Amino acid sequence: MADTGVPAGLALDPADRRPPYEQLKHRVLLGRADGTLPAGTRLPPVRRLAEALGLAANTVAKAYRELEAAGVIETRGRQGSFVRAADRTEDLAVQAARRYAEETAGLGLSAEQALELVSAQLRRAP
C-alpha cells in the first residue's frame, strides 16, 4: 500500500471478526502507541483510504469521527486529519515543531538547515 500513500500499519485483517471501522480505529491507536503513526502524522483522506482498503467511505469516516471524538486524531479542515499525541506535553511539542517548520520554510531554509539549527539549540538547552 506504500504507493497509495496509505501507511502500511492501517491494513485490515480479513480474519479479524471486528467490523472494519473498529479494526481501523484499533490500527490507528496501535500505530500511535508503537510509533508507526507518531503524533503529527497526516492520515490519508477518507476517500483515498476507503479505496485503498476496499471499504465504503462512510466506514472510514465513522472511524475517523470516533477517533476524533476520543482525542486520538484532529481534523484541520482542508489540511486533513492528523494523529494527536498521547499526552498534552507531546501535543504541545508537535504544535511548536509545526510552527518552527512553517517559519523556517518561510525564511527559505532547507529542512537540513532547520534541523541543524534546532539540534544546536537543544544541545545548549539546560
LINQUI-V349462 format. One record per helix or strand of 2 or more residues. SS is the DSSP state (h for helix, s for strand). FROM is the first residue (numbers start at 1). TO is the last residue. If there is no record, write none. Layout:
# LINQUI-V349462
ss=SS from=FROM to=TO
ss=SS from=FROM to=TO
This chain:
# LINQUI-V349462
ss=h from=2 to=4
ss=h from=8 to=10
ss=h from=20 to=34
ss=s from=42 to=43
ss=h from=46 to=53
ss=h from=57 to=69
ss=s from=73 to=75
ss=h from=77 to=79
ss=s from=81 to=83
ss=h from=88 to=106
ss=h from=111 to=124
